[in-house]
Amino acid sequence: MSVDVTNTSDVAGTCVVQGYLAPPTTSADRPDRVLAGFASASIAAGSTATLRFTLADRSFQRWTDAGWVSTEGAHTLLLGTSSRSFFAELTVNR
């Protein structure tokens, strides 16, 4: 997974992009979304950087009494700078 981030300010800065994965369906024993990956970069003023991270197989699984179980279907990937601030939403089929 990759995303381009542009620093529109007049000073250099650091950006951290977080990817949260939401399963096709939710239940009481599972959170609405989980942190699936993140990447950071120092970006010069007025520059653009490409941030990359991998969605591990474990991100598409949940723990049960029987062990790890894969969750199939259309997951929602939310990209943002925190768990409450998203700038993109994508569908990832698994």
Sequence and secondary structure as in RCSB ss.txt:
>XXXX:A:sequence
MSVDVTNTSDVAGTCVVQGYLAPPTTSADRPDRVLAGFASASIAAGSTATLRFTLADRSFQRWTDAGWVSTEGAH
TLLLGTSSRSFFAELTVNR
>XXXX:A:secstr
 EEEEE  SSS EEEEEEEEEE SS  TTS S EEEEEEEEEE TT EEEEE    GGGGEEEETTEEEE  SEE
EEEEEEETTEEEEEEEEE 
